[in-house]
Amino acid sequence: MRKLYLIGVGAGDPQFITQQAIAALNEVDVFFLVDKGETTDELLAVRREICQRFITGTGYRFVEIAEPRRDRDAAAYENAVQDWLNLRAERFEQAISTELAPGQVGAFLVWGDPTLYDGTIRIIDSLTARGAVEFTHEVIPGISSIQVLVARHRLPLNRIGEPIHITTGRRLSAGMPAGQDNVVVMLDAGFAAAELPDASRIQVYWGAYLGTDSEVLISGRLDEVGAFIRQRKAELRAEKGWIMDTYLLRRDR
């Protein structure tokens, strides 16, 4: 029987790797790397560095899986995401069946934590349901960008007795959720917070490329720094060809 690990490798810094992740890395025969093109070569390089740093043996290899194109402008957003995940699943299944022999161990190295806004678990579950390739799998948690963000800004994630709401930029465009004064935003293509009507009452703590040498942090009252964050984010995306950012919005009590 094949075995797969979904290993959370943390948000950028190889030092975020946990002892549990290191133990799993040292069991792996084949690492499956999703190749998203030249603009994200840096992300693949970090994964390879993690393996070189923490694996004591040499009997492992890498298999790259080309990322299918995703329609980010589709009117039916959830349908478009599902279509993209289905294409990903087909490529994952093909790679596992041809590159991982029965009895071997494979792994996907997931940026941050596999359980937080990442589709790898869903894809692996769909492959299990289809049953074309038999395998067992285990999820290894990692340090997420949210944890790194608040640590870098020297903040607790929550204020006393208050909940935390985690959402996407697409959903934030409808406004801060009712009754939620602490909102973490991920997967924001632009900077949706800049359009919030009560910006003068909201503090923003923003971070891009968290945990990497390219890390950028900005904080302040949203009405004062929101436009600057949006401009800086566009500049960084143009420079690198990609961006990964996360931010916390905290409304005044």
Secondary structure by P-SEA (a helix, b strand, c coil): cbbbbbccccccccccccaaaaaaaaaccbbbbbbccccaaaaaaaaaaaaaaccccccbbbbbbbbccccccccaaaaaaaaaaaaaaaaaaaaaaccccccbbbbbbcccccccccaaaaaaaaaaaaccccccbbbbbcccaaaaaaaaaccccccccbbbbbbccccccccccccccbbbbccccccccccccccccbbbbbbccccccbbbbbbccccccaaaaaaaaaaaaaacccccccbbbbccc
